[in-house]
Amino acid sequence: MKAAELRDKTADQLQDEILKLKKEQFNMRFQKATGQLENTAQVGKVRRNIARMKTILNEQAAKAKPGRAGS
């Protein structure tokens, strides 16, 4: 999912999506360990998507609570 699409979602929607991806990542780790995972590149894609969503959540939180910049 692209970052622009993710920025349109609310924080709750992003949290739900992160939870879903973490479950998928957990299952993929087991599949990899047992040799059942066919597309190993998918593991990296899921990790990057989780990181992308967390970054956008942090951006949204920073906009909601502006601090003292430059102090």
GROMACS elastic network, one bead per residue, 0.5 to 0.9 nm:
[ bonds ]
;  ai    aj funct       b0    kb
    1     4     6  0.85245   500
    1     5     6  0.68304   500
    1     6     6  0.71464   500
    1    49     6  0.72456   500
    2     5     6  0.54062   500
    2     6     6  0.64700   500
    2     7     6  0.89225   500
    2    49     6  0.87924   500
    2    52     6  0.88271   500
    3     7     6  0.61857   500
    3     8     6  0.89359   500
    3    52     6  0.70201   500
    3    53     6  0.78597   500
    3    56     6  0.77686   500
    4     7     6  0.52592   500
    4     8     6  0.69253   500
    5     8     6  0.55739   500
    5     9     6  0.73196   500
    6     9     6  0.54231   500
    6    10     6  0.84961   500
    6    14     6  0.74820   500
    6    52     6  0.86579   500
    6    53     6  0.70709   500
    6    56     6  0.74570   500
    7    10     6  0.77751   500
    7    53     6  0.87502   500
    7    56     6  0.65902   500
    7    57     6  0.86002   500
    7    60     6  0.83998   500
    9    12     6  0.81214   500
    9    13     6  0.60003   500
    9    14     6  0.65016   500
   10    13     6  0.52084   500
   10    14     6  0.63005   500
   10    15     6  0.86911   500
   10    57     6  0.87580   500
   10    60     6  0.89498   500
   11    14     6  0.50812   500
   11    15     6  0.61472   500
   11    16     6  0.86752   500
   11    56     6  0.88698   500
   11    57     6  0.62969   500
   11    60     6  0.77627   500
   11    61     6  0.87753   500
   12    15     6  0.50330   500
   12    16     6  0.62419   500
   12    17     6  0.86211   500
   13    16     6  0.51565   500
   13    17     6  0.62269   500
   13    18     6  0.86577   500
   14    17     6  0.50114   500
   14    18     6  0.60959   500
   14    19     6  0.85874   500
   14    53     6  0.64636   500
   14    54     6  0.81224   500
   14    56     6  0.86142   500
   14    57     6  0.73052   500
   15    18     6  0.50847   500
   15    19     6  0.62132   500
   15    20     6  0.86680   500
   15    53     6  0.82541   500
   15    54     6  0.84819   500
   15    57     6  0.83746   500
   16    19     6  0.51283   500
   16    20     6  0.62667   500
   16    21     6  0.87115   500
   17    20     6  0.50553   500
   17    21     6  0.61982   500
   17    22     6  0.86043   500
   17    50     6  0.84317   500
   17    53     6  0.82662   500
   18    21     6  0.50825   500
   18    22     6  0.60808   500
   18    23     6  0.86504   500
   18    49     6  0.83308   500
   18    50     6  0.58029   500
   18    51     6  0.89439   500
   18    53     6  0.69410   500
   18    54     6  0.79079   500
   19    22     6  0.51252   500
   19    23     6  0.63533   500
   19    24     6  0.86943   500
   19    50     6  0.89263   500
   20    23     6  0.52743   500
   20    24     6  0.63419   500
   20    25     6  0.87005   500
   21    25     6  0.60210   500
   21    26     6  0.85344   500
   21    46     6  0.65564   500
   21    47     6  0.82884   500
   21    49     6  0.80341   500
   21    50     6  0.67636   500
   22    26     6  0.61273   500
   22    27     6  0.86478   500
   22    46     6  0.81467   500
   22    47     6  0.84359   500
   22    50     6  0.75928   500
   23    26     6  0.50485   500
   23    27     6  0.63014   500
   23    28     6  0.86021   500
   24    27     6  0.51604   500
   24    28     6  0.61316   500
   24    29     6  0.86809   500
   24    46     6  0.79742   500
   25    28     6  0.50178   500
   25    29     6  0.62193   500
   25    30     6  0.88334   500
   25    43     6  0.66414   500
   25    46     6  0.66063   500
   25    47     6  0.75463   500
   26    29     6  0.52393   500
   26    30     6  0.66610   500
   26    31     6  0.88707   500
   27    30     6  0.52701   500
   27    31     6  0.63086   500
   27    32     6  0.86719   500
   28    32     6  0.60139   500
   28    33     6  0.85190   500
   28    36     6  0.88797   500
   28    37     6  0.68024   500
   28    40     6  0.86290   500
   28    42     6  0.85174   500
   28    43     6  0.68324   500
   29    32     6  0.50671   500
   29    33     6  0.61793   500
   29    34     6  0.87138   500
   29    37     6  0.84203   500
   29    43     6  0.78997   500
   30    33     6  0.50658   500
   30    34     6  0.62538   500
   30    35     6  0.85041   500
   30    36     6  0.83752   500
   30    37     6  0.84477   500
   31    34     6  0.52407   500
   31    35     6  0.59923   500
   31    38     6  0.86682   500
   32    35     6  0.50427   500
   32    36     6  0.59406   500
   32    38     6  0.82114   500
   32    40     6  0.74819   500
   33    36     6  0.77032   500
   33    37     6  0.82256   500
   34    37     6  0.78354   500
   35    38     6  0.79966   500
   37    40     6  0.63125   500
   38    41     6  0.89697   500
   39    42     6  0.57492   500
   39    43     6  0.80095   500
   40    43     6  0.57791   500
   40    44     6  0.77730   500
   41    44     6  0.55559   500
   41    45     6  0.66168   500
   41    46     6  0.89771   500
   42    46     6  0.61975   500
   42    47     6  0.86399   500
   43    46     6  0.53237   500
   43    47     6  0.63571   500
   43    48     6  0.88035   500
   44    47     6  0.50518   500
   44    48     6  0.61810   500
   44    49     6  0.85772   500
   45    48     6  0.51717   500
   45    49     6  0.61545   500
   45    50     6  0.86734   500
   46    49     6  0.50681   500
   46    50     6  0.62287   500
   46    51     6  0.86559   500
   47    50     6  0.52059   500
   47    51     6  0.62866   500
   47    52     6  0.86257   500
   48    51     6  0.50168   500
   48    52     6  0.59965   500
   48    53     6  0.85808   500
   49    53     6  0.61883   500
   49    54     6  0.86142   500
   50    53     6  0.52078   500
   50    54     6  0.62374   500
   50    55     6  0.86375   500
   51    54     6  0.51011   500
   51    55     6  0.61249   500
   51    56     6  0.86858   500
   52    55     6  0.51453   500
   52    56     6  0.63602   500
   52    57     6  0.87253   500
   53    56     6  0.51517   500
   53    57     6  0.61962   500
   53    58     6  0.86787   500
   54    58     6  0.62284   500
   54    59     6  0.86265   500
   55    58     6  0.51253   500
   55    59     6  0.62347   500
   55    60     6  0.86933   500
   56    60     6  0.61483   500
   56    61     6  0.85388   500
   57    60     6  0.51177   500
   57    61     6  0.61723   500
   57    62     6  0.86349   500
   58    61     6  0.50021   500
   58    62     6  0.61271   500
   58    63     6  0.86648   500
   59    62     6  0.51005   500
   59    63     6  0.63134   500
   59    64     6  0.86896   500
   60    63     6  0.51679   500
   60    64     6  0.62145   500
   60    65     6  0.87183   500
   61    64     6  0.50828   500
   61    65     6  0.62025   500
   61    66     6  0.85770   500
   62    65     6  0.52765   500
   62    66     6  0.58653   500
   62    67     6  0.78395   500
   63    66     6  0.57811   500
   66    69     6  0.82370   500
   68    71     6  0.60935   500
